Amino acid sequence: MLKTVKGQAAGLTKDQRNAFLAAYLGWAMDAFDYFLVVLVYSEIADEFHVSLTDMAFLTTATLVMRPVGALLFGMWADRRGRRIPLMVDVVFYSIVGFACAFAPNYTVLLVLRLLYGIGMGGEWGLGAALAMEKIPASRRGFWSGLLQSGYSLGYLLAAVAFFVIEPVFGWRGLFAFSLLPALVALWVRSRVKESEVWEKSVRLNRTPAHQVFKDPAVLRRFVYLVALMTAFNWMSHGTQDIYPTFVKKGLDLSANTSIAIAVVYNIGAMIGGVLLGAYSERLGRRRTIMIAAAAGLVVVPFFVLSTTVGWLMLSSFLMQVCVQGAWGVIPAHLTEMSPDAVRGFYPGVTYQLGNLIAALNLPIQEALAERHGYPSAMAWTIVPTLAVVILLSAIGKEAKGVNFGTSGPQAPSAAATGTAQP
């Protein structure tokens, strides 16, 4: 197992490492700011005198606007390159996240989270495209998993910041602090060169996006990937967003205990993403996803019914190994399934449209929890979602190892990968 990981991890050039680090830090800082709301939304609800169900719409607002950011920044990146749009994006979401610290009421905070969603939506697709276009094809699995684990690192950093900053400066201090790590990401990003794959694609092909989508194969794949990302986002948010509140409100454990559990399960998420991402080079993208989701189904009873701290830590750790292990495949999978001409747009928009459809997950879980309790609310949403992830992965196809910059305006060639395409 470690030999597989080490073999894929070694041998990158300085430019490849910088590109990956820029994408990784940007995604981590995005997740950091997003999960600040998840960790403190009960505290914000108390200050603004709103219900937890209403507060849950703060995360919904962010998710709803992410497709807008993916669309705007993705189209810009396909026309002008990856580097400048990524730098503008990190400045934008850093300023908006910082402004959340000064929101005078719920309405203003809701508007700021809507704006933040635009920045968050632009980050992932562009970062994934830049990183995966620079990483050698045979090593994409490991680096895909490591890139996606930036999401879990952001959550972990948010949890640590909660321990250190919130007791002294409150929830507003957490948002004010979020400006600093984002500036670090911007500094790293300024040192990255433009994607050679994008430059080559521009020279060889200037087909506009609307022409690319006239290809039925491209359009069918787009619809399929939106469905897959809907299930994936429901799986991720369904196992993470409500969990701190379940521990605090449902089990009446302390906020510090909730955050300690979050630290543990995010370590599991990072381990799962890297290991299963690397193994997807041997097992294939779809098979790896199905194995991870099936293992998640086995963990569900322990995940939703545990009541002691030890079992909560173990079951949530294992659940996130599975969930984020499946997610570790996604940066490589979506970029490999994207036509060269729209790779800045295609992965991010399919991902974020899936987020949009899954945006009501937390309010639905909170509403179910009010009536039936947190264990039932989580089980009734998580089990069907894992089953759908398995089903959609089983009926789909993949383009593992496709050579970027060779497919022109069309979808990745089946002949180039040895796999049929949907």
C-alpha positions as a printed NumPy array, in Angstrom:
array([[  0.   ,   0.   ,   0.   ],
       [  2.697,   2.515,   1.004],
       [  4.764,   1.505,  -2.019],
       [  1.866,   2.492,  -4.299],
       [  1.576,   5.882,  -2.608],
       [  5.318,   6.577,  -2.62 ],
       [  5.626,   5.62 ,  -6.283],
       [  3.034,   8.169,  -7.324],
       [  4.162,  10.891,  -4.916],
       [  7.744,  11.253,  -6.135],
       [  9.353,  13.051,  -9.026],
       [  7.418,  16.285,  -9.631],
       [  9.111,  19.373, -11.02 ],
       [  9.158,  22.66 ,  -9.103],
       [  6.429,  24.106, -11.308],
       [  4.243,  21.023, -10.85 ],
       [  4.678,  21.178,  -7.08 ],
       [  3.872,  24.908,  -7.001],
       [  0.748,  24.409,  -9.104],
       [ -0.442,  21.615,  -6.87 ],
       [  0.319,  23.56 ,  -3.698],
       [ -1.57 ,  26.59 ,  -5.021],
       [ -4.643,  24.502,  -5.78 ],
       [ -4.373,  22.61 ,  -2.502],
       [ -4.056,  25.69 ,  -0.288],
       [ -6.818,  27.511,  -2.14 ],
       [ -9.227,  24.624,  -1.652],
       [ -8.199,  24.194,   1.978],
       [ -8.804,  27.865,   2.752],
       [-12.168,  27.721,   0.991],
       [-13.198,  24.772,   3.162],
       [-11.805,  26.495,   6.26 ],
       [-14.158,  29.431,   5.817],
       [-17.119,  27.268,   4.831],
       [-16.844,  25.072,   7.919],
       [-16.497,  28.014,  10.276],
       [-20.244,  28.465,   9.824],
       [-20.88 ,  24.757,  10.406],
       [-18.914,  24.816,  13.659],
       [-20.453,  27.976,  15.12 ],
       [-23.886,  28.304,  13.583],
       [-25.598,  27.461,  16.877],
       [-23.627,  30.317,  18.5  ],
       [-24.553,  32.687,  15.665],
       [-28.19 ,  31.604,  15.972],
       [-28.17 ,  32.564,  19.641],
       [-26.713,  36.011,  18.942],
       [-29.067,  36.8  ,  16.051],
       [-32.079,  35.092,  17.676],
       [-32.902,  32.784,  14.764],
       [-33.687,  29.064,  14.69 ],
       [-31.151,  26.369,  13.797],
       [-33.25 ,  25.522,  10.744],
       [-32.973,  29.124,   9.546],
       [-29.252,  29.14 ,  10.321],
       [-28.805,  26.035,   8.204],
       [-29.705,  28.162,   5.18 ],
       [-26.393,  29.985,   5.58 ],
       [-24.666,  26.873,   4.269],
       [-27.43 ,  26.431,   1.694],
       [-26.831,  29.997,   0.462],
       [-23.146,  29.248,  -0.066],
       [-23.879,  26.017,  -1.915],
       [-26.52 ,  27.664,  -4.108],
       [-24.093,  30.296,  -5.391],
       [-21.184,  27.961,  -6.059],
       [-22.367,  27.07 ,  -9.605],
       [-22.392,  30.803, -10.422],
       [-18.746,  31.083,  -9.403],
       [-17.828,  27.917, -11.291],
       [-19.528,  29.269, -14.41 ],
       [-18.032,  32.761, -14.306],
       [-14.487,  31.857, -13.33 ],
       [-14.515,  28.683, -15.445],
       [-15.451,  30.519, -18.637],
       [-12.8  ,  33.138, -17.886],
       [-10.189,  30.422, -17.305],
       [-10.959,  28.672, -20.591],
       [-10.554,  31.948, -22.49 ],
       [ -7.652,  33.568, -20.631],
       [ -5.86 ,  30.807, -18.733],
       [ -6.007,  29.365, -15.225],
       [ -3.551,  31.557, -13.325],
       [ -5.104,  35.05 , -13.23 ],
       [ -8.704,  33.906, -12.554],
       [ -7.445,  31.81 ,  -9.64 ],
       [ -5.612,  34.782,  -8.135],
       [ -8.622,  37.07 ,  -8.499],
       [-10.833,  34.397,  -6.971],
       [ -8.761,  33.99 ,  -3.811],
       [ -8.699,  37.774,  -3.266],
       [-12.48 ,  37.946,  -3.713],
       [-13.409,  35.16 ,  -1.316],
       [-10.842,  36.337,   1.253],
       [-12.387,  39.802,   1.421],
       [-15.933,  38.456,   1.642],
       [-14.992,  35.929,   4.332],
       [-13.295,  38.668,   6.357],
       [-16.372,  40.892,   6.048],
       [-18.495,  38.175,   7.703],
       [-16.787,  39.08 ,  10.983],
       [-18.598,  42.433,  10.934],
       [-22.096,  41.316,   9.932],
       [-24.586,  43.246,  12.118],
       [-27.479,  40.81 ,  11.647],
       [-28.598,  37.553,  10.058],
       [-29.682,  39.159,   6.77 ],
       [-26.318,  40.781,   6.105],
       [-24.502,  37.566,   6.986],
       [-26.756,  35.649,   4.601],
       [-25.907,  38.046,   1.749],
       [-22.191,  37.722,   2.494],
       [-22.434,  33.919,   2.461],
       [-24.183,  34.158,  -0.912],
       [-21.24 ,  36.174,  -2.235],
       [-18.776,  33.804,  -0.615],
       [-20.392,  30.953,  -2.51 ],
       [-19.362,  32.602,  -5.789],
       [-15.716,  32.6  ,  -4.727],
       [-15.876,  29.074,  -3.366],
       [-17.503,  27.864,  -6.568],
       [-14.739,  29.318,  -8.705],
       [-11.935,  27.784,  -6.668],
       [-12.294,  24.023,  -7.029],
       [-12.73 ,  23.621, -10.789],
       [ -9.898,  25.949, -11.719],
       [ -7.551,  24.587,  -9.083],
       [ -8.286,  20.984, -10.072],
       [ -7.818,  21.772, -13.775],
       [ -4.488,  23.532, -13.195],
       [ -3.13 ,  20.831, -10.887],
       [ -4.28 ,  17.82 , -12.912],
       [ -3.102,  19.364, -16.208],
       [  0.406,  19.634, -14.76 ],
       [  0.572,  16.278, -12.941],
       [  1.808,  13.269, -15.026],
       [ -1.101,  11.06 , -16.107],
       [  0.186,   7.958, -14.298],
       [  0.328,   9.815, -10.963],
       [ -2.988,  11.652, -11.028],
       [ -4.662,   9.285,  -8.561],
       [ -2.453,  10.096,  -5.576],
       [ -2.346,  13.825,  -6.269],
       [ -6.095,  13.865,  -6.878],
       [ -6.673,  12.328,  -3.454],
       [ -4.22 ,  14.692,  -1.81 ],
       [ -5.81 ,  17.697,  -3.534],
       [ -9.291,  16.752,  -2.396],
       [ -7.995,  16.198,   1.128],
       [ -7.388,  19.943,   1.234],
       [-11.113,  20.177,   1.948],
       [-10.634,  18.06 ,   5.062],
       [ -7.529,  20.006,   6.033],
       [ -9.586,  23.194,   5.872],
       [-12.201,  21.622,   8.135],
       [ -9.448,  20.449,  10.502],
       [ -7.885,  23.916,  10.618],
       [-11.304,  25.422,  11.289],
       [-11.729,  23.019,  14.206],
       [ -8.318,  23.927,  15.634],
       [ -9.034,  27.643,  15.154],
       [-12.291,  27.153,  17.033],
       [-10.352,  25.775,  19.999],
       [ -7.813,  28.597,  19.988],
       [ -9.64 ,  31.694,  18.738],
       [-13.353,  31.326,  19.526],
       [-13.001,  31.264,  23.341],
       [-11.152,  34.601,  23.219],
       [-12.608,  36.471,  20.237],
       [-15.89 ,  34.65 ,  19.601],
       [-17.24 ,  33.545,  16.234],
       [-16.455,  36.937,  14.681],
       [-12.778,  36.51 ,  15.47 ],
       [-12.762,  33.25 ,  13.517],
       [-13.948,  34.99 ,  10.359],
       [-11.491,  37.852,  10.814],
       [ -8.642,  35.352,  11.102],
       [ -9.653,  33.645,   7.839],
       [ -8.06 ,  36.484,   5.861],
       [ -4.507,  35.496,   6.857],
       [ -4.279,  31.921,   5.533],
       [ -6.021,  32.977,   2.311],
       [ -3.266,  35.547,   1.735],
       [ -0.707,  32.762,   2.063],
       [ -2.555,  30.85 ,  -0.659],
       [ -2.49 ,  33.969,  -2.85 ],
       [  1.276,  34.358,  -2.399],
       [  1.898,  30.753,  -3.445],
       [ -0.467,  31.135,  -6.401],
       [  1.456,  34.169,  -7.677],
       [  4.496,  31.905,  -8.186],
       [  2.7  ,  29.443, -10.5  ],
       [  3.202,  29.365, -14.256],
       [  0.312,  29.081, -16.682],
       [ -0.968,  25.63 , -17.694],
       [  0.932,  24.347, -20.734],
       [ -2.052,  22.141, -21.606],
       [ -4.308,  25.216, -21.802],
       [ -1.766,  27.09 , -23.924],
       [ -1.523,  24.139, -26.304],
       [ -5.294,  23.802, -26.493],
       [ -5.654,  27.484, -27.368],
       [ -3.124,  27.14 , -30.173],
       [ -4.725,  24.007, -31.618],
       [ -8.38 ,  24.707, -30.979],
       [-10.451,  27.819, -30.401],
       [-13.844,  26.136, -30.433],
       [-16.265,  28.129, -28.209],
       [-18.022,  26.359, -25.365],
       [-21.46 ,  26.408, -26.989],
       [-20.024,  24.552, -29.987],
       [-18.409,  21.945, -27.75 ],
       [-21.765,  21.251, -26.11 ],
       [-23.368,  20.509, -29.47 ],
       [-21.592,  17.145, -29.305],
       [-24.186,  14.714, -27.822],
       [-21.456,  12.764, -26.003],
       [-20.256,  15.904, -24.219],
       [-23.804,  16.862, -23.235],
       [-24.714,  13.357, -22.026],
       [-21.556,  13.201, -19.951],
       [-22.301,  16.614, -18.478],
       [-25.766,  15.529, -17.313],
       [-24.377,  12.27 , -15.928],
       [-21.619,  14.032, -13.985],
       [-24.085,  16.524, -12.502],
       [-26.139,  13.567, -11.237],
       [-23.012,  11.886,  -9.854],
       [-21.875,  15.087,  -8.132],
       [-25.335,  15.576,  -6.64 ],
       [-25.039,  12.189,  -4.961],
       [-21.442,  12.874,  -3.924],
       [-22.258,  16.238,  -2.38 ],
       [-25.246,  14.802,  -0.551],
       [-22.951,  12.066,   0.759],
       [-20.301,  14.527,   1.929],
       [-22.526,  17.193,   3.435],
       [-24.912,  14.585,   4.824],
       [-22.15 ,  13.023,   6.908],
       [-20.393,  16.262,   7.94 ],
       [-22.541,  19.378,   8.158],
       [-25.002,  18.243,  10.807],
       [-22.559,  16.12 ,  12.783],
       [-21.158,  18.791,  15.167],
       [-24.707,  19.846,  16.035],
       [-25.717,  16.214,  16.52 ],
       [-22.895,  15.806,  19.04 ],
       [-23.655,  19.083,  20.866],
       [-27.441,  19.256,  20.72 ],
       [-28.429,  15.653,  20.095],
       [-26.068,  14.032,  22.607],
       [-25.606,  17.033,  24.898],
       [-21.821,  16.845,  24.744],
       [-19.629,  19.923,  25.031],
       [-18.57 ,  22.079,  22.113],
       [-14.938,  21.143,  22.788],
       [-15.818,  17.446,  22.573],
       [-17.591,  18.067,  19.275],
       [-14.543,  19.808,  17.85 ],
       [-12.197,  17.081,  19.108],
       [-14.31 ,  14.501,  17.278],
       [-14.215,  16.704,  14.156],
       [-10.412,  16.751,  14.324],
       [-10.319,  12.943,  14.464],
       [-12.709,  12.324,  11.593],
       [-10.965,  14.873,   9.38 ],
       [ -7.712,  13.007,   9.889],
       [ -9.592,   9.937,   8.663],
       [-10.868,  11.922,   5.683],
       [ -7.351,  12.934,   4.646],
       [ -6.042,   9.381,   5.016],
       [ -8.93 ,   7.97 ,   2.98 ],
       [ -8.61 ,  10.524,   0.202],
       [ -4.876,   9.982,  -0.316],
       [ -4.908,   6.174,  -0.07 ],
       [ -7.952,   5.537,  -2.24 ],
       [ -6.943,   8.252,  -4.689],
       [ -3.616,   6.48 ,  -5.169],
       [ -5.255,   3.067,  -5.459],
       [ -7.625,   4.327,  -8.139],
       [ -4.635,   4.134, -10.501],
       [ -4.725,   0.353, -10.027],
       [ -8.409,  -0.281,  -9.367],
       [ -9.896,   2.33 , -11.689],
       [-11.832,   5.441, -10.726],
       [-15.333,   3.942, -10.646],
       [-14.407,   0.718,  -8.865],
       [-12.6  ,   2.657,  -6.139],
       [-15.674,   4.844,  -5.591],
       [-17.983,   1.831,  -5.349],
       [-15.728,   0.06 ,  -2.838],
       [-15.55 ,   3.168,  -0.656],
       [-19.319,   3.789,  -0.728],
       [-20.096,   0.132,   0.015],
       [-17.768,   0.245,   3.024],
       [-19.579,   3.402,   4.137],
       [-22.875,   1.513,   4.186],
       [-21.339,  -0.971,   6.624],
       [-20.255,   1.877,   8.919],
       [-23.624,   3.711,   8.931],
       [-25.205,   1.896,  11.944],
       [-22.189,   2.677,  14.135],
       [-22.025,   6.228,  12.777],
       [-25.614,   7.163,  13.598],
       [-26.174,   5.132,  16.789],
       [-22.959,   5.686,  18.744],
       [-23.338,   7.725,  21.935],
       [-19.983,   7.504,  23.728],
       [-17.019,   9.654,  22.77 ],
       [-14.807,   6.693,  21.864],
       [-17.357,   5.152,  19.508],
       [-18.238,   8.541,  18.039],
       [-14.592,   9.143,  17.196],
       [-14.068,   5.677,  15.731],
       [-17.268,   5.527,  13.689],
       [-16.923,   9.073,  12.309],
       [-13.246,   8.426,  11.508],
       [-14.171,   5.302,   9.521],
       [-17.1  ,   7.028,   7.806],
       [-14.892,   9.848,   6.568],
       [-12.206,   7.421,   5.409],
       [-14.926,   5.967,   3.173],
       [-16.674,   9.17 ,   2.108],
       [-13.574,  11.232,   1.436],
       [-11.807,   8.172,   0.056],
       [-14.447,   8.17 ,  -2.679],
       [-14.042,  11.915,  -3.053],
       [-10.284,  11.533,  -3.47 ],
       [-10.904,  10.14 ,  -6.952],
       [-13.003,  13.099,  -8.1  ],
       [-10.434,  15.78 ,  -9.129],
       [ -8.772,  13.3  , -11.482],
       [-12.058,  11.723, -12.588],
       [-13.829,  14.955, -13.523],
       [-10.851,  16.546, -15.249],
       [-10.205,  13.356, -17.216],
       [-13.843,  13.324, -18.324],
       [-13.649,  16.944, -19.527],
       [-12.968,  18.095, -23.095],
       [ -9.773,  20.131, -23.393],
       [-11.584,  23.22 , -24.666],
       [-13.776,  23.574, -21.56 ],
       [-11.721,  21.979, -18.772],
       [-11.782,  25.187, -16.725],
       [-15.58 ,  25.235, -16.94 ],
       [-16.693,  21.601, -17.168],
       [-15.428,  19.978, -13.925],
       [-16.271,  22.931, -11.708],
       [-19.775,  23.482, -13.064],
       [-20.735,  19.798, -12.896],
       [-19.38 ,  19.657,  -9.335],
       [-21.148,  22.833,  -8.238],
       [-24.462,  22.077,  -9.946],
       [-24.417,  18.875,  -7.929],
       [-23.823,  21.05 ,  -4.865],
       [-26.766,  23.229,  -5.829],
       [-29.144,  20.285,  -6.037],
       [-27.798,  18.931,  -2.748],
       [-27.964,  22.338,  -1.048],
       [-31.105,  21.519,   0.94 ],
       [-29.436,  18.59 ,   2.677],
       [-28.735,  20.357,   5.984],
       [-32.151,  22.03 ,   6.349],
       [-33.819,  18.7  ,   5.542],
       [-31.675,  16.889,   8.104],
       [-32.394,  19.55 ,  10.739],
       [-36.14 ,  19.366,  10.027],
       [-36.076,  15.556,  10.272],
       [-34.028,  15.75 ,  13.468],
       [-36.603,  18.033,  15.098],
       [-39.313,  15.429,  14.462],
       [-37.5  ,  12.101,  14.663],
       [-34.11 ,  12.706,  16.286],
       [-30.62 ,  13.024,  14.802],
       [-29.863,   9.288,  14.301],
       [-32.956,   8.803,  12.128],
       [-32.337,  12.06 ,  10.238],
       [-28.809,  10.98 ,   9.335],
       [-29.644,   7.363,   8.518],
       [-32.602,   8.291,   6.289],
       [-30.427,  10.599,   4.218],
       [-27.059,   8.835,   4.231],
       [-28.074,   5.257,   3.334],
       [-29.979,   6.116,   0.12 ],
       [-27.211,   8.5  ,  -0.924],
       [-24.461,   5.889,  -0.602],
       [-26.589,   3.445,  -2.591],
       [-27.095,   6.022,  -5.358],
       [-23.344,   6.743,  -5.482],
       [-22.699,   3.039,  -6.048],
       [-25.407,   2.778,  -8.714],
       [-24.324,   5.849, -10.679],
       [-20.671,   4.803, -10.561],
       [-21.607,   1.317, -11.771],
       [-23.495,   2.575, -14.844],
       [-20.964,   5.293, -15.73 ],
       [-17.615,   5.161, -17.477],
       [-14.203,   6.723, -16.937],
       [-11.217,   8.104, -18.84 ],
       [ -8.381,   7.165, -16.493],
       [ -4.996,   8.121, -17.918],
       [ -6.294,  10.153, -20.857],
       [ -3.645,  12.459, -22.317],
       [ -4.738,  16.065, -21.905],
       [ -4.295,  18.37 , -24.865],
       [ -4.951,  15.687, -27.494],
       [ -8.737,  15.394, -27.655],
       [ -9.529,  18.693, -29.348],
       [-12.997,  20.089, -28.771],
       [-14.585,  16.723, -28.182],
       [-14.866,  14.393, -25.211],
       [-11.832,  12.284, -24.22 ],
       [-11.333,   9.511, -26.714],
       [-12.308,   5.988, -25.705],
       [ -9.509,   4.686, -27.861],
       [ -6.981,   6.702, -25.884],
       [ -7.972,   5.143, -22.601],
       [ -9.302,   1.715, -23.402],
       [-12.629,   2.558, -21.762],
       [-15.951,   3.43 , -23.307],
       [-17.514,   6.781, -22.46 ],
       [-21.106,   7.557, -21.469]])
